Amino acid sequence: MAAQVLFDNSLSTFADLIFEKWGGASIEENIFLRDVSGRLTFVVLDHSHDRNERIGLARCAVELLDKYVDGSDQSVATPEELYDDSLRGHRERRNVFVQGKLYSGKVSIVDRRMVGADWLRLPSEQRQAPLRLVFASLKGGVGRSTALCVLAAHLSSRGRRVLALDMDLEAPGLGNMLLPGRILPEFGLLDYLVESGLGSWNKEYNADLVGPSWLGAGRGRVDVIPAVGRRSLEAPGNVLAKIARAYISAGPGRTFTDQINDLLEEVAPESRYDVILIDARAGLHETTAAALLGIGAEIFLFGSDQSQTYAGFTLLFSHLGTLPLPKDEWGDRLRVVQSKAPVSNTKDFPLAIQGLFSRFLGRRPSVSFEPNLSEFRDEFNVEWDEQINDDLLLMDSNVDEPTVVAIGEDEAFRQFDPDGDRSILSEKSYGAAFGDFLEMASRMVDESVRGLGSDV
């Protein structure tokens, strides 16, 4: 009995059919199109197969893939037949690996989406003025927002001007931590997204979007754009209704990423801040795509030594590996932060990250086969580690490894509430656990400011 065709095997099944009927060269020279519902079309860019041949293959595809192709003869078509000349371009294409019964290799695909379009945008160039630092994670509870607050306090104590942006609309936190009570501004990011989507946001409102934090009472300055402002707290019944509309496109061709970039250009010119700290929503949400890919930021990706972390990083890294950005450049953009790191056994996490990075984002060695090295464990007088898999042993030594830094486990930060105990954000409290992370992040800010010709 033939295996049922579902989303996960639809592309490989279609590739098998094309390989069987037209050969592997056709797969390499042409592309697939996946529409918003998940249906596939094989887009024929060359002229090696005439109209009758395309119709014949299309009918085979309908019989084999059922709902996963268009029921008409358009499941195999030219860009002209689809009235879409943009398919001849390269901007939207991604290369993905498929493993079918007959064909195994890369295929080019254009993926059209109603939701999640920002994950398909070309990664933007890194911005330098002011430096943008994203705090991201694939799961909650890993200390991402806590680390942001600690870094804001640390930089402020050294005279830096900091803007913190809370992009986690569903679980807002920075406003509660850094803008207690009457300090909270009238508006939050949620208001900006909804009103700008309707075209009703007035730039004069920007002044009521940013609140000065008590952290700026020392040498420096910390301003915060919270996820929700006073207006939302005064009308809490409207918050869920606003969230439902916050991610709707603000206009043709405009996405969440464009809105965030517009906001930061307006409220954070180069002369006003030294650095922008951005708290991204946990998970693989549309807003996470904007933070990681669309705003030209350096990335701190938080995780702990747990299976959930590695599973989430696998999903993220596998997608990043399909984007047009040269894979090895992610070694410069990503800095992985191990949260709640134990004092002992600090090697497992960096080794696992290195393995995932090499697998999805690094350059693998050019070999014709990959031996099962475990077969030779008894042939050499060495201590064999059962935990190290073949992927790690075969990693390319030339891969630019991602920076991995640890934040130590500290009981004092388990119930992080700086509004209730402001001493928690003093250097005496955070220095031991966050020292390595703060040294790295501070150096990045210093280098950025120095690059602008300012005093460090």
C-alpha atoms as one frame of an Amber mdcrd trajectory, in Angstrom:
protein
   0.000   0.000   0.000   1.407   3.372  -1.009   2.219   5.766   1.816  -0.318
   8.534   2.282   0.852  11.896   0.975   0.903  14.552   3.671   2.650  17.918
   3.941   5.980  16.476   5.109   6.379  14.056   2.200   4.504  15.922  -0.549
   7.586  17.689  -1.936   9.763  14.557  -1.953   6.921  12.555  -3.578   6.566
  15.164  -6.315  10.353  15.188  -6.842  10.323  11.384  -7.160   7.663  11.632
  -9.867   9.622  14.216 -11.845  12.828  12.216 -11.479  11.060   9.103 -12.783
   9.379  10.838 -15.741  11.822  13.575 -16.761  15.076  12.836 -14.950  17.156
  14.605 -12.312  18.289  17.420 -14.617  14.715  18.738 -14.734  14.662  19.053
 -10.957  17.946  20.954 -10.969  16.943  23.342 -13.766  13.409  24.177 -12.606
  11.646  25.109  -9.356   8.706  24.222  -7.157   6.049  26.643  -5.995   4.093
  26.027  -2.796   0.978  28.175  -2.391  -0.542  29.502   0.831  -2.625  26.351
   1.356   0.325  23.998   0.814  -0.421  22.886  -2.758   2.564  22.380  -5.032
   3.267  23.363  -8.616   6.315  22.348 -10.624   7.341  25.497 -12.490   9.064
  24.741 -15.785  11.573  27.487 -16.570  13.231  25.913 -19.617  11.664  24.890
 -22.933  12.694  21.256 -22.981   9.140  19.970 -22.423   6.201  21.122 -24.536
   2.631  21.800 -23.456   1.445  18.218 -23.997   4.310  16.821 -21.897   3.515
  19.264 -19.101  -0.161  18.295 -19.141   0.748  14.611 -19.042   2.999  15.064
 -16.022   0.419  17.276 -14.325  -2.218  14.540 -14.588   0.191  12.016 -13.082
   0.844  14.475 -10.254  -2.879  14.859  -9.533  -3.305  11.099  -9.392  -0.316
  10.672  -7.077  -0.485  13.731  -4.809  -4.242  14.364  -4.746  -4.949  17.477
  -2.624  -1.296  18.538  -2.582  -1.386  19.755  -6.186  -3.842  21.858  -8.152
  -6.579  19.638  -9.579  -6.335  21.301 -12.973  -3.505  20.914 -15.470  -1.691
  23.802 -13.769   0.281  21.614 -11.351   3.057  21.588 -13.982   3.253  24.926
 -15.745   5.475  27.729 -16.989   5.628  31.159 -15.276   3.675  32.569 -18.228
   0.898  30.013 -17.761   0.755  30.970 -14.090   0.804  34.696 -14.957   3.755
  35.189 -12.622   7.012  36.293 -14.269   8.554  36.858 -10.809   9.083  33.085
 -10.622  11.966  33.480 -13.060  13.829  35.563 -10.501  15.954  34.278  -7.653
  14.913  36.521  -4.770  12.201  34.265  -3.354  13.875  30.926  -3.925  15.197
  28.725  -1.163  17.146  25.508  -1.491  15.842  22.636   0.623  16.981  19.039
   0.883  14.484  16.267   0.116  14.889  12.554   0.693  12.573  10.544  -1.505
  12.504   6.939  -2.702  14.016   7.813  -6.073  15.454  11.304  -5.710  17.649
  12.572  -2.912  19.114  16.066  -3.046  18.368  19.770  -3.092  15.403  21.363
  -4.805  14.600  25.058  -5.303  11.264  26.189  -3.937   9.282  29.414  -3.727
   7.111  29.318  -0.611   4.128  31.701  -0.591   2.553  32.345   2.810  -0.242
  34.312   4.421   1.391  34.001   7.860   5.109  33.761   8.526   6.250  35.710
   5.465   8.990  37.431   7.471  10.753  34.079   7.835  11.285  34.125   4.062
  12.750  37.624   3.781  16.378  38.100   2.938  18.342  38.676   6.148  19.049
  42.393   6.420  22.538  43.788   6.724  23.758  44.429  10.250  23.162  47.962
  11.444  25.833  49.872  13.290  24.178  53.060  14.459  22.942  52.546  17.043
  23.849  48.908  17.645  20.824  46.600  17.929  21.029  43.562  20.209  18.228
  40.984  20.096  17.490  38.689  23.047  15.747  35.610  21.673  14.860  32.104
  22.808  12.854  29.142  21.581  11.206  28.584  24.961  10.338  30.702  27.949
  11.884  30.581  31.379  15.505  30.727  30.228  16.332  34.148  31.648  16.177
  36.125  28.404  14.360  39.196  29.794  16.341  39.022  33.016  19.612  39.178
  31.105  18.346  42.158  29.119  17.511  44.050  32.311  20.885  43.196  33.820
  22.712  44.413  30.711  20.655  47.630  30.649  21.588  48.274  34.280  25.234
  47.482  33.638  25.513  49.731  30.584  23.646  52.555  32.284  26.004  52.444
  35.258  28.805  53.073  32.772  27.148  56.075  31.197  25.588  54.406  28.174
  22.278  55.521  26.659  20.027  52.484  26.277  16.655  51.917  24.616  14.857
  48.674  25.515  11.993  47.417  23.328   9.561  44.705  24.479   8.350  42.781
  21.413   6.656  40.029  23.449   3.046  41.168  23.128   1.533  37.991  24.572
   3.740  37.931  27.686   4.851  41.528  28.310   7.524  41.915  30.949   9.873
  44.876  30.576   7.195  47.431  31.432   6.464  45.715  34.741  10.159  45.354
  35.537  11.540  48.725  34.513   8.562  51.118  34.311   6.505  50.630  37.445
   3.390  52.606  38.258   2.992  56.071  36.834   6.243  55.877  34.847   4.545
  53.601  32.287   3.912  55.613  29.093   0.451  56.073  27.652   1.103  53.793
  24.666   2.962  50.544  24.093   4.222  48.653  21.055   0.785  47.026  20.781
  -0.848  50.418  20.230   1.747  51.401  17.651   1.197  48.232  15.616  -2.594
  48.441  15.637  -2.837  52.169  14.934  -0.117  52.244  12.282  -1.812  49.284
  10.615  -4.921  51.441  10.260  -2.869  54.448   9.190  -3.940  56.377  12.285
  -0.611  56.548  14.139   0.602  60.126  14.513   4.350  60.577  14.959   3.540
  63.024  17.749   2.455  59.955  19.735   6.062  58.699  19.776   6.805  60.823
  22.826   4.055  58.942  24.690   5.479  55.573  23.623   8.797  55.760  25.478
   9.143  55.790  29.259  12.298  56.677  31.246  13.286  53.853  33.582  14.491
  54.253  37.135  17.640  52.461  35.962  18.698  55.720  34.326  19.024  57.495
  37.650  22.788  56.939  37.626  25.342  58.001  35.042  23.533  56.780  31.952
  20.012  56.541  30.604  17.540  53.711  30.073  14.347  54.305  28.106  11.763
  51.585  27.548   9.080  50.958  24.932   6.784  48.495  26.730   4.581  45.963
  24.983   1.478  47.540  26.560   1.001  51.045  27.920  -1.343  52.728  30.363
  -4.189  52.838  27.859  -4.197  49.064  27.583  -4.157  48.647  31.359  -7.060
  51.066  31.683  -9.047  49.073  29.083  -7.764  45.498  29.557 -10.769  44.036
  27.768  -9.410  45.406  24.493  -5.947  43.870  24.723  -6.718  40.482  23.162
  -8.704  42.193  20.417  -5.713  44.421  19.674  -3.258  41.513  19.702  -5.429
  39.752  17.113  -4.863  42.719  14.802  -1.268  43.578  15.649   0.278  41.232
  13.094  -1.961  42.170  10.156  -0.071  43.694   7.253   0.072  47.483   7.405
  -0.228  47.696   3.617   0.665  45.923   0.366   4.093  44.364   0.633   4.567
  45.548   4.212   5.071  43.169   7.121   5.700  43.239  10.852   9.408  43.696
  10.143   8.755  46.906   8.209   6.703  48.318  11.067   9.427  47.618  13.626
  12.100  49.137  11.414   9.974  52.249  10.875   9.427  52.608  14.606  13.112
  52.301  15.486  14.097  54.775  12.780  11.651  57.279  14.233  12.315  56.937
  17.973  15.976  55.864  18.022  18.148  58.015  15.776  21.902  57.549  15.962
  22.396  60.608  18.151  19.938  59.550  20.871  21.097  56.074  21.966  24.255
  53.997  22.087  22.435  50.675  21.872  18.937  49.212  21.438  18.096  46.066
  23.416  15.190  44.099  21.938  13.302  41.427  23.877  11.885  39.017  21.286
   8.937  36.735  21.877   9.868  33.138  22.698   9.283  30.538  20.006   9.170
  30.538  16.212   6.600  33.297  15.895   6.357  35.914  13.134   7.816  38.513
  15.504  10.809  36.254  16.131  11.530  36.316  12.409  11.556  40.110  12.431
  13.939  40.185  15.374  16.346  37.572  14.027  16.335  38.412  10.324  14.782
  41.756   9.561  16.177  44.518  11.730  19.920  44.151  11.260  20.646  43.084
  14.823  23.289  41.064  16.564  21.598  38.062  18.183  21.820  36.556  21.656
  20.028  33.197  21.455  19.246  31.840  24.910  18.849  28.212  25.902  19.637
  25.734  28.633  21.171  22.271  28.562  17.841  20.518  27.901  16.371  18.442
  25.112  13.725  21.130  24.430  16.481  23.629  23.693  18.246  21.375  21.200
  14.971  20.444  19.511  14.069  24.117  19.117  17.524  25.073  17.851  17.310
  22.246  15.301  14.104  23.730  13.872  15.563  27.239  13.785  19.004  26.378
  12.404  17.553  24.109   9.713  15.496  27.041   8.432  18.350  29.550   8.624
  20.403  27.150   6.526  17.940  27.530   3.620  18.245  31.326   3.422  20.430
  33.045   0.827  22.805  34.470   3.431  26.107  32.549   3.267  25.782  29.923
   5.960  29.083  30.638   7.661  28.074  34.275   8.252  25.669  33.097  10.957
  28.772  32.421  13.060  29.235  36.186  13.251  25.590  37.059  13.890  24.646
  34.442  16.476  25.895  34.316  20.029  24.393  31.452  21.979  23.864  32.035
  25.688  23.629  29.079  28.048  21.347  30.155  30.848  21.328  28.677  34.339
  24.657  27.041  33.625  25.977  24.746  36.383  29.381  25.384  37.909  30.522
  21.929  36.812  30.024  20.085  33.503  30.183  23.155  31.270  31.330  21.313
  28.115  28.164  19.486  27.034  26.200  22.561  25.950  28.891  24.217  23.762
  29.698  20.873  22.149  26.038  20.240  21.317  25.648  23.751  19.882  28.768
  23.304  17.795  27.363  20.058  16.402  24.019  21.632  15.457  25.729  24.648
  13.965  28.035  22.519  11.848  25.182  20.309  10.697  22.882  23.091   9.510
  24.951  26.257   9.130  28.545  25.213   8.649  30.617  23.938   5.778  30.804
  20.160   5.909  33.958  18.399   4.655  33.824  17.268   1.042  33.832  13.473
   1.284  32.263  10.794  -0.863  31.116   8.742   2.101  30.654   9.050   5.837
  31.843   5.929   7.644  30.205   4.641  10.766  33.119   5.302  13.084  31.581
   3.279  15.895  32.515   0.101  13.986  36.151   0.740  14.856  35.765   1.418
  18.567  37.567  -1.795  19.541  40.401  -1.388  17.057  42.244   1.463  18.771
  43.656   1.951  22.230  41.570   5.019  23.043  38.797   5.926  25.443  35.582
   5.888  23.375  32.868   8.402  24.286  29.449   6.942  23.483  27.885  10.418
  23.712  29.833  11.930  20.820  28.045  11.194  17.572  29.488  10.876  14.085
  28.348  14.383  13.130  30.637  15.906  15.739  33.592  13.737  14.775  33.215
  14.713  11.133  32.803  18.444  11.698  34.808  20.739   9.455  37.520  22.379
  11.501  37.264  25.443   9.253  33.682  26.218  10.276  33.314  29.534  12.068
  31.964  28.291  15.366  29.283  30.313  17.121  30.253  32.115  20.301  28.820
  30.357  23.356  28.795  32.167  26.685  27.355  30.994  29.995  25.243  32.748
  32.601  25.586  30.893  35.865  22.807  29.508  37.993  21.973  32.010  40.750
  19.193  31.452  43.236  18.738  35.199  43.697  17.501  35.533  40.093  14.936
  32.722  40.166  12.157  35.110  41.184  13.423  38.157  39.348  11.489  41.242
  40.499  13.624  44.381  40.217  10.673  46.605  41.068  10.286  44.854  44.411
  14.026  44.675  45.090  16.027  47.151  43.043  19.298  46.046  44.590  19.106
  42.925  42.400  20.263  45.117  39.508  23.376  46.312  41.297  26.752  45.059
  40.122  27.315  43.428  43.489  24.283  41.207  42.876  24.690  40.293  39.226
  28.457  40.359  38.774  29.235  36.729  39.532  26.552  35.006  37.440  26.492
  37.411  34.492  30.138  38.457  34.346  31.199  36.716  31.112  28.021  37.707
  29.297  28.309  41.340  30.374  31.952  41.529  29.359  31.133  40.293  25.858
  28.045  42.487  25.378  29.755  45.597  26.776  32.686  45.104  24.414  30.273
  44.950  21.470  28.668  48.240  22.528  32.058  49.873  23.106  33.282  48.829
  19.664  30.110  50.135  18.044  30.377  53.513  19.785  34.068  53.720  18.986
  33.273  53.032  15.344  31.043  56.120  15.329  33.929  58.235  16.579  32.544
  58.734  20.087  34.359  58.377  23.347  34.166  54.945  24.971
